Amino acid sequence: PDPQTHGYLLFAGTEPLRHAAGRWYTDRYGVPVDPDTEVLPLIGSQEGTAHLPLAILNPGDYALLLDPGYPSHAGGVHLAGGQVHTLPLRADHAFLPDLGDIPPTVLQQAKLLVLSYPHNPTTALAPLSFFQEAVAFCQQHGLILVHDFPYADLVFGSGRPASVLQADPEKTVSVELFSLSKSYNMGGFRVGYAIGNAQVLAALRQIKAVVDFNQYGGILAGAVAALTGDQTGVAQTVATFRARRDAFVAAMHRLGWPVPTPAATMYIWACLPEAWRQRSLEFCLHLVAKTGVAASPGAGFGPAGEGYVRFALVREPAVLEAAVAQVGHFLQLP
């Protein structure tokens, strides 16, 4: 142990992580990053989603959020005294929001648009063209665009998912949040970072100044090692989740439940059978009570999630296949 890491860690002490994160991003996406003004360490990316609204919104301002979406996005808006306007995501629109449907009265009071692709819970991917549209929309209407990007590596195709900063390389309106939890299996370490607009990050840093003194220096050293070291472990993690996905989807198809094969994330977003279509919470409560199989009700991610259930691929293939068998028994119950 290094005793020098035992004290409070001020901003200057985060320089190694900021530089490592900036290089990591530029190497992947080709967008230059100033590590001194355009990178800010976070105690997990969820901390960023909770605190950014405090830095951007005044009470009564609107934030535009995806529905279904990750619950902490709305939680941060409520902490800031803001209002939430949800953007419903539909399968027939590739689970992408229609920005043209936002009422003008909402847009006049809106300050923030929050996106997150690959998307939890729907597993959808967003093309670069969509981010270009979203950046232009935010520039036109004076919005800050925050992109929560924890599943940047958990994709099963040949290419990488688009980064919003590829659509806004000058970082005029955009901030992207990254996490080491999924890619590097560091969920318990609570470490991530924000990259993007320097003014927004300066405001977020002011919020953090009254909340925290950053993490333990040893954690940040581990994050630097993860970002700059051998990336074989990331590929192994992706392969692990691909095998789990394939086993779960195949078992569900054998069962007669035609769930989609996700191209990204660690989830399956499944449309419920007709008998349970508008009762996702009831389905999940009965399922876990009768079989021990836990799933998340779509309605828990927002009203537009009703009719769906999210399964998480957090166990090995054999356990997932056994879980599907239990789901099959449950669906046959009177």
N, C-alpha and C positions, 0 to 999 in steps of 0.2 A: 504493500500500500504506500502511496505517496502522500505524506502529511500535507503537502502544499495544496492538495485537492480538498482539504477538510474545511476550509473557510467559505465565506460567502463568495459567490461568483458574480462579479459585475460584468457589464457588457463587454469590456475590453478582453475579459477572459474567455469570451465565446469566439474569438477571432479564428482559431483553428477550425471550428465547425462551420463558421460562415464561409470561410474560404473553400473548405471541402465541399460544402453544399453547392456553392456557386460553380465550382469546376465540374462537379457531377452533373449539374443541370446543363451547362454549356456543352459538355461532351455528348450528352444524350440528344439535345434538342437544337443545338447550334445558335442559341440566343445568348449574347454576352450578358453577364451579371456583375454588378458592383457589390462585392461582399460586405462593404462598409455601410451602404445605404439601402441596398435592395434585398438583403437577406436578414431574417430575424429568427433566432431559435425559439422554439415553442416547447412547452411541456406536453408533448403530444399534439397532433393536429387538431384534436377536439377542443383543446384550449383556445386555439385560434378561432374556431367557429363560434365559441362562446363569447370571446372578448372583442372580436372585430366589430360587432354591432355597437358596442359601447364607444368605439373610436369613430364610428361613421354616422350613427343615427342620433337625431334629437327625438325626444318624446313625441309620439304621434306620426313620425315618419314611417313610410312603408318599406318593408323588405319583400322582395319577390322571391318566393321559395318554391321548390319542386314538390309536387304531390302525386305519388308518394315520395317521401324523402326521409333523410336521416333526422331523428328527433332533435338532436342538439342544435341543428340549424335554427329551428323555431325557438328553442329555449334561450339562445343568446339574444334574439330579437326581443323577447319578452323581458329579459333582464334589463335591456336598454330602454324599455318603455315604448318600443316601436310597435307598429301594426304589421300583421302578416297578410300578404295577398298570395294565394297559392296558384300555381300554374299546373293544371292537371296534365298528367302524362298518360297517353293511351297507346295500346299495342299497335293500333292502325296508323299511328304517327311515329313509330319506332321509339316510343317512350321519350320523345324530345318535346319540349314545350313550344307552343305557338305564341311567340312574343307579340304577334299582331292582335291577340285577343285581350290584351290588358286594357282595361277602361282608362280613358284619358284622365279622369278624376283621380285615379290611383297613381298614374304615372307622374302627375304634377306633384305628388307628395312622396314619391319613391326616391330612395337614395342608394339602394343596394339590391343587386341581383346575385343570388347564390346558386351555382351549378355544381354538379358532381358526377363526372363520368370517367371511367366505368362506374355505373350507377348502382348504389345500394338503395332499394332492394331489387330493382328490376333487372340488373346485370347488363343494361344497355350500354352501348358505346356511342360516342358522339364523333362525327367526322370533323376534320379541321374546318370545313366550310360552315358548319353550324357555329363553331366558335368565332369565325370571322363575322358571321351575321350578328352574334351576340355582342361582340366588341363594338361593332358599328352602332348597334342599338344603344348600348350604354354611352358611347360618345355623343350620340344625338340627344339623349335624354338626361345627361348629367348624372349617370349612375356609376357606382363602383361595382365591378364584377369580381366576385370571389369564387374561385374554383377549388373545391375540396377534392384532392387527388390521391387518396390513400391506396388505391388499387392500380397505381401506375405500372406495376410489374406483373400483376396477376391477370395476364391475358394469355390465351391459349393459341392464338394464331401466330403468323410469322412477323407481323409488324408491331410497333409500339402504338398505344393510344395517343391521340393528339393532346398536346399541352395548350392551354389557353394562351400562354405567352408566345407561342408560335404565331398566333393570330394578332398579338399585340406586343411585338418585340421591343417597342419603345416604352412599354409598360405605362401607357397613358391612363388606363382606367383599371388595370387588372392586378390581382394578387392571387397566387396559387399556393395552396397548403399541401405540404408533403408530410408523410409519416414513415417512420422506420418500423412500425408495428407489423405490417403484413409482409413486406419484402424481405426484412431481415429478422423476423421472428423476435422482435424486441418490444412486444406490446406492454409488458410490465415495466419497462424502463421509462416509458412516457417521454419520448423524445421525437421531435419533428421540427419543421421550420417553414416559414413563409418566404416566398420569393415574389417580388413584384414592385408596384408603385412605391417610390421612396417616401412620398408624403403620407400615404396610408400607413406604411410600416412605422414611420416616425410617430404617428398618432397611436398606433397599437403599442409601441414601445412605452409611451407615456402611461397608457393604461396598465401595462405590466409592471411599471416602476412602483406602483402602489399595491401590487398584488404579489409579486414574487421576486426572488433574486436568482432566477435561473435554477438549473438542476445542479446536482453534485457533479463536480468536474470529471470524476471517473466515468460517469454515464456519457458525457459529451466526448470523452476520449474514445469510448467504445463506439459511439456513432461515427466519429471520424474514421476509425479503423474499418467499420462496415462500408462506408461510402468509398473509401480509397483502396480497399483491399481486394482480394480475389472475389469475383462475383459468382463463382460456381454455386455457392449456396443459394443464391436467388433463383437460378435455373432449377436447382433441385426442389426448391419450394414450389415453383410453378408446376414441375412434373408431378409432385405429390398431389396437388389439388386437381390437376388434369386427370390423374388416375381415379381420384375420388369422384370427380364429376362423371367420368365415363361409367363407372360402376353404378352410381346412383341412378343416372338417366336410363341406363340399360335395364336396371331392375324395375324402374317405374314403368317403362314401356312394356316389359313382360307382364306387368300387373294390369296393363290396359289404361294407364294414366299417361297421356301423351305430353309430358312436360317438355319444354324446349331445352336444347343443349346450349348452355350459356357460353359466350365467347370470352367472358372475363368474370372476375370476382370469385368469391368462395361461396356463392349462393345458387339456389335454384328458385326461380320465381314461377310458381305454378298456379295456373287457373284452377280453382276448385271445381270438383264435380258438381253437376247441376243441383243435386239435393242439398248441397252446402253453400251454394254460390254467394248468397248475401249474409252468410253467418260465419265469417272467418274466425272470429274470437271464440265462438261456441265450438267450432270444429277443433281448434287447437286445445281448448280446455278439455274436451271429451277425449281427444287423442292421447294427451299426456296422462290423463287419469286412468284410461283403460289399457294403455300399452307402454307407458313410460317414454314414448317418443315425443320430444319437444320440438315444436316449430313455432314460427312467429306469425301472428295473424296479419294479413295485409292491411286491415283497418288500422293497425297500430302505427303505420307509416303515413297515414292520412286517409281522408275519405275516398280518394281515387284508388286506394289500394284494396278497398273492399272487393271481395270476390276472388282474392288471391291468398296464397300462403307462401311464406319464405322458409325454405329448408337451408340450413347451414352445413357445409361440408367439413365439419370439424372433427370427424373421426375417420379411422382407416376404412378401406373399402369393404371389408368383411362385416364390420359393424353397421355401415350404411346399408348394405344389402339386407342384413337382419332387420334393420329399422323399416325398410320398405316392406318386408314380409309382414311386419306388425301392422303397418298402414293397411296392407291388403286385408288382413283379418278384421281390422276395425271397420273398413268400408263394407264388409259383408255382414256386420252385426245388424240385427233387426232394429 
